[in-house]
Amino acid sequence: MSTAIAVATPKEVENPLIQEISLDRIKPSKANPRRRTDEAALNELAESVRTRGVLQPILIRPVDSDGFEIVCGERRWRASKAAGKETIPARVVNLTDGEALELAVIENLQRENVHELDEALGYTALIKQNPELYTVETIAAKVGRTVSYVYQRLKLAELTPNVQAAFYAGKLTAGHAVEIARLQPRDQERAFEECFPGHRTTKAVLRDKDPRPISVRELRDWIQREIHLSLANAPFDVNDPNLSPAAGPCATCPKRSGSNPLLFADSIKRADICTDRECFQQKRDALVQIRIKEIETAGEKSVKVSDSFVYYGEKPAPGVLYRPDYNEATAGDCPTTTPAVVVEGKRAGTKLYVCTNPKCKTHSAQSVGLSPEEKAARKKQAQELRIQQEYRKRLLAEVHKRVPGELGRHELDLIAQSYFQQLGHDSQHRLFKFFAWDEAKTKAANGGYTDYPKLAAARLDKMTTAAIGKFLVVCALAGELYFPTYYGSTSAKDTKLTREAAHYKVNCERALREAREKFTPKPAKPNPDGKVQSAAKTNGKANQK
């Protein structure tokens, strides 16, 4: 639905005369905020121009002695050229570069199919054109949106090229793009790959016609789990401006959730969340180096230790001792006790003493297991796990008691929807083709993706009980519709599908014969003049009839 937008228009625009201008005298603007071209829609518009003409004049401005630049209406201009027109109705107005850009951006926002990234690039162009005149606040007032809305749109212009390409191609929704745009470039690539678990590379995502991303909720959970860091647990002083002079103190950093409510208010409830892992790591490493220098200044040698264990498949950091390679000690406990600095884990930057002698009589008998706090947390976690398992087991037991002896409509709906959701995306797609169901995509400016379970649920609501039973049988055999190309011309004789066909007394040989006849080219037929007409042309004429 289009948004009514009030924009201060120059006086020349209020009532300019409409003129027929030659298409060759008009050129598109390099500052046009609309970057994506829908060829199919452009062809439809060209056909409309060919039959009914241009119904709404374009807006142009003079740029030289005999030329004009498009301010609004580039698609109508391109469609007119494709339709073979020589002129186009236009309003000619005198505009500065800033006025032309503002009109172009605002005009595009009033259209329903404007892409969110085009909108973001338009806002960015306005700010670059005149930073003093165009701020987030003034743009929000002009377009009738909130300041937070405009700020989040501006962040979309900072998406990495790979994410922008996927967004334009309809692989990601606007919700995914907004979540990713809040991250740093390196983390944006990680989050983008996380959106498509079945695809190993960005090229694979762009190559897939209909890749299905995880939900926006799942993406946000992953970001909170893998990217966000709590400054409350930071081992360094978050108010120290010298740990990373380029970043400054965390309290005023725009990448801290509490310092940038326009960007993070709707996604992060806590004010002490750092969204830049690399900067966090740099400050932690700086603290470690400070602690090492303090020990060296005192004339002692230190070792680097980690709070964690080396798990299978992990590569330990060079020069770092991991548990159980050392025992924590007190200065002077034994001859091999030495100062150390924790370089990894929650205690990074902490100075302590350790004993590295595995045969030390004082420390070798000590256990290097979990701390009392860690043990208590593990015990609490294990107890909650047992409670949830028992709770769910009891619920399922009660449901089992209440299931009727003869399944009703409610039970069949539950089974059918659950069964269909467990099928792979490809099998769901094949079932929709088998039943000749529509595959409408989710509504979004960038296309969206097909939500087969949601569409199937609407179909199941209209089915009879008998039809649901048949649907379940077809779902059970949906995997048999896939036939890999590497089988060549070989047809599997003993499959689940052929066995079920035999059970229902289906004539498999006749079905195979009819399939072969459908795709076998028909012999050429002679024309009345005696010439033989090719089978391809004969089939083509038959299809036109």
C-alpha positions, -999 to +999 in steps of 0.1 A: +000+000+000+015+033-010+023+060+015+012+096+011+043+118+014+044+155+017+074+170-001+084+207-006+082+210-044+098+239-063+073+264-078+082+253-114+067+219-107+033+231-096+019+238-130+044+231-158+032+225-193+033+190-206+054+186-238+062+158-262+099+154-260+120+132-282+133+102-264+168+107-279+171+140-261+165+125-227+191+105-207+186+087-173+200+101-141+231+085-125+216+094-091+185+073-097+179+055-064+162+026-081+190+001-089+170-031-096+153-037-130+125-062-133+127-072-170+093-090-169+075-059-154+093-036-179+081-057-208+045-056-195+048-018-192+062-015-227+032-035-240+009-011-221+027+019-236+025+003-271-013+000-268-024+029-246+005+052-245+022+069-215-007+078-192+014+098-167+040+122-180+076+119-167+095+147-150+127+159-166+151+189-162+174+206-187+211+198-183+226+212-215+216+233-245+196+205-261+193+177-236+173+167-205+179+144-175+151+122-160+141+132-125+111+108-122+099+082-147+129+063-160+109+030-163+083+048-185+111+062-206+127+028-211+093+012-218+086+038-244+119+030-262+112-007-260+077+000-275+092+018-305+079+053-295+098+084-307+085+109-281+072+109-245+050+133-226+071+152-201+071+181-177+102+202-179+113+219-147+144+237-136+159+219-106+192+219-087+210+186-082+198+184-046+161+192-056+163+166-084+176+139-061+151+146-034+122+144-059+136+112-073+139+096-039+105+107-027+087+097-059+101+062-058+090+058-021+054+065-032+055+034-053+044+000-039+071-021-054+101-001-043+128-024-029+140-017+006+176-016-005+168+010-032+151+030-004+182+028+017+205+039-011+182+068-018+184+081+018+221+076+017+224+096-015+204+125+000+227+126+031+259+125+009+244+153-013+240+177+015+247+164+051+237+197+067+203+198+050+195+161+050+198+143+084+180+112+097+154+135+114+147+157+083+144+127+060+120+110+085+099+142+085+098+144+047+088+108+041+064+105+070+083+078+088+098+074+123+135+083+129+142+047+139+127+034+106+149+057+085+180+049+105+174+011+101+169+016+064+202+035+061+220+005+077+208-017+048+231+004+025+260-010+046+253-046+038+282-065+022+280-070-016+271-107-012+242-100+011+230-071-011+231-095-042+211-121-023+186-095-010+180-081-045+176-117-059+149-124-033+169-150-014+165-130+018+135-111+032+137-076+046+136-090+081+167-111+075+185-081+059+177-058+088+191-083+113+223-088+093+228-051+086+233-044+123+265-065+123+300-058+112+311-069+077+328-101+087+299-111+109+275-103+082+290-130+060+288-155+088+252-147+095+244-149+057+258-184+055+239-193+087+207-184+070+211-213+045+223-243+064+222-266+033+245-243+013+282-242+018+290-211-002+275-178-012+275-188-049+255-219-040+228-197-024+226-174-054+226-203-078+196-220-061+163-209-076+144-212-043+167-216-013+147-216+019+163-195+047+158-200+084+133-178+101+141-143+112+135-154+148+160-182+144+186-159+128+182-134+156+187-162+182+218-173+164+232-137+164+225-133+201+242-166+208+272-164+185+279-126+179+266-106+208+289-102+239+279-090+274+300-060+285+290-069+321+312-100+318+341-082+300+375-089+316+386-053+308+375-019+320+347-009+296+353+028+304+391+027+296+396+048+264+432+036+260+427-001+254+417+007+218+422+044+211+404+041+178+373+026+194+373+046+226+353+036+257+325+012+253+300+034+271+299+058+241+305+033+213+277+033+187+281-005+184+270-009+221+232-016+222+225+011+248+243+038+229+223+033+197+186+027+206+175+037+171+192+006+157+189-019+185+158-010+206+136-035+188+160-064+189+182-061+221+166-055+254+198-051+274+219-019+272+253-035+278+256-057+247+286-054+224+279-062+187+315-060+175+334-092+185+366-081+168+368-049+188+360-068+220+388-093+212+412-064+205+405-048+239+408-082+256+442-088+239+454-053+249+446-061+285+465-093+283+496-075+269+494-049+297+494-077+323+524-095+306+543-062+306+535-056+343+551-090+351+581-084+329+586-050+344+589-067+378+617-088+364+599-121+362+590-143+332+554-152+327+535-180+308+502-178+289+474-201+301+438-208+291+408-214+313+395-241+289+404-276+277+414-285+241+386-305+227+388-330+199+394-315+165+405-281+179+440-267+174+456-252+205+470-217+203+508-218+201+526-210+234+494-214+255+490-239+283+456-256+286+440-275+314+453-300+326+487-288+316+490-267+347+478-264+383+469-231+399+492-223+428+502-196+452+535-177+449+563-197+467+543-230+470+570-249+451+602-243+431+584-246+398+556-221+405+557-192+380+535-161+373+510-165+345+484-145+326+451-159+314+448-152+276+415-171+269+382-175+286+362-154+311+392-146+332+413-133+303+438-107+316+439-121+351+473-126+367+479-157+387+505-183+397+507-218+382+528-249+385+536-267+353+555-297+367+533-328+363+554-346+390+553-318+415+547-333+450+528-302+461+504-298+432+503-330+411+475-345+433+453-315+429+423-319+407+420-295+377+382-301+373+353-277+373+352-249+398+325-250+426+305-224+407+307-243+374+297-275+392+267-258+407+256-244+373+260-278+357+240-295+384+212-268+381+212-273+343+210-310+345+181-308+370+161-284+347+167-308+318+153-338+338+123-317+348+115-307+312+120-343+300+097-356+327+071-328+320+070-336+283+068-373+289+038-368+312+020-346+287+025-371+259+013-399+282-019-380+290-025-373+253-019-410+245-046-419+269-071-395+253-066-404+217-098-421+205-098-457+192-109-445+158-090-415+145-111-384+139-107-353+118-085-336+144-061-364+147-058-368+109-051-331+105-024-332+131-007-363+115-010-349+079+005-315+088+033-330+109+041-355+082+042-329+055+064-305+075+089-333+081+093-339+043+122-321+026+116-289+008+121-307-026+096-333-018+071-307-007+076-289-040+070-321-060+038-328-041+025-294-050+032-301-086+016-336-083-016-321-069-014-291-093-016-267-064-007-230-066+027-221-052+022-184-042+052-169-025+051-149+008+043-113+002+075-092+001+090-065-021+119-088-029+098-119-038+101-140-007+100-178-007+074-205-009+061-216+025+048-250+015+036-261+050+015-230+054+000-234+020-006-271+025-024-264+059-049-242+041-055-270+016-060-296+043-086-276+060-108-280+029-102-318+025-126-345+036-114-372+059-111-396+030-090-371+010-067-366+040-061-404+041-052-404+005-029-374+010-011-393+038-004-422+015+009-399-012+032-382+014+046-415+024+056-421-013+066-386-021+103-395-020+098-419-049+090-390-073+127-381-073+147-399-100+184-390-101+199-383-135+228-406-129+205-436-132+203-429-169+176-449-187+175-476-160+142-480-142+142-494-107+121-525-105+117-530-068+109-498-050+084-488-024+063-472-050+061-502-073+053-525-043+024-503-033+013-501-070+012-539-070-007-539-037-034-517-053-033-539-085-020-511-107-009-521-142+027-509-140+035-520-176+007-500-191+017-469-171+053-472-183+041-477-219+019-446-218+048-426-203+071-437-231+045-428-257+040-393-243+077-384-248+084-404-279+086-381-310+058-388-335+066-397-371+066-369-396+034-364-416+034-355-454+019-322-466-007-321-493+021-311-518+039-344-509+067-328-489+075-343-455+069-320-426+092-324-395+077-338-364+088-307-344+068-284-367+038-308-366+038-308-328+042-271-327+011-265-349-008-290-328+001-271-296-010-238-311-044-254-320 
